[in-house]
Amino acid sequence: MSSSTAPGGRRATLFVRSDLPAPSQKRCTAIKCELQELVCRGVLDDIETVEWEKRVPLQGPGNGIERDLYNEFADWARESGVYLAPFFDTRLCYSSTTGEKRRELVMPAVCLAVYEDDNLVQVAPFADAGRTESVEECIAELGETGTLPDTGSTTVSTV
């Protein structure tokens, strides 16, 4: 985890898969640079990068952090009238450790969460009425206008 620290305000957390191929790693580096630029301009107060697993079991022990994050993001999406699918998906996967098939949550390669005063106010990517909003589009709008893309959203408290 890497972070530039500032209390409260508007902060962004960039979630990235730990097993990204080189082209996706370059994309993540570019996104991190864009986010750091927003911190330098005062649009964001803090950024953090967190690695997460490619997929996690929907049930059972372990990987509770990814499941908790997904539940928080899903609450935001419902309240905002948008969808996290197809970026977050569930699949029937084979477990090499147990030899069994199980349903798993597949995490996107890159995901951005924006918080204002510890309230989740934006997740990217998302889908809405036939359009999608990528991480890069969210950052671009934030950089151009200083505001987040309009989803008609309300905030979700994480406290």
GIVEN-V90021 format. One record per backbone hydrogen bond with DSSP energy under -0.5 kcal/mol. NH is the residue of the N-H (numbers start at 0). CO is the residue of the C=O. If there is no record, write none. Layout:
NH:CO / NH:CO
//
This chain:
1:48 / 3:46 / 4:2 / 10:8 / 10:114 / 11:45 / 12:112 / 13:47 / 14:12 / 14:110 / 15:49 / 16:108 / 17:51 / 19:16 / 23:20 / 24:20 / 25:21 / 26:22 / 27:23 / 28:24 / 29:25 / 30:26 / 31:27 / 32:28 / 33:29 / 34:30 / 35:31 / 36:32 / 37:33 / 38:34 / 39:35 / 40:36 / 41:38 / 42:37 / 43:37 / 44:9 / 45:9 / 46:3 / 47:11 / 48:1 / 49:13 / 51:15 / 55:104 / 57:102 / 66:62 / 67:63 / 68:64 / 69:65 / 70:66 / 71:67 / 72:68 / 73:69 / 74:70 / 75:71 / 76:72 / 77:73 / 78:74 / 79:75 / 80:76 / 80:77 / 81:76 / 82:126 / 86:83 / 87:83 / 88:105 / 90:103 / 92:90 / 92:101 / 94:99 / 95:93 / 98:94 / 101:92 / 103:90 / 104:55 / 105:88 / 105:103 / 106:53 / 106:104 / 110:14 / 111:123 / 112:12 / 113:121 / 114:10 / 115:118 / 116:8 / 118:115 / 119:155 / 120:113 / 121:113 / 123:111 / 124:132 / 125:132 / 126:82 / 127:130 / 130:127 / 132:125 / 133:131 / 137:133 / 138:134 / 139:135 / 140:136 / 141:137 / 142:138 / 143:139 / 144:140 / 145:140 / 145:141 / 146:140 / 150:148 / 155:119 / 156:154 / 157:117
//
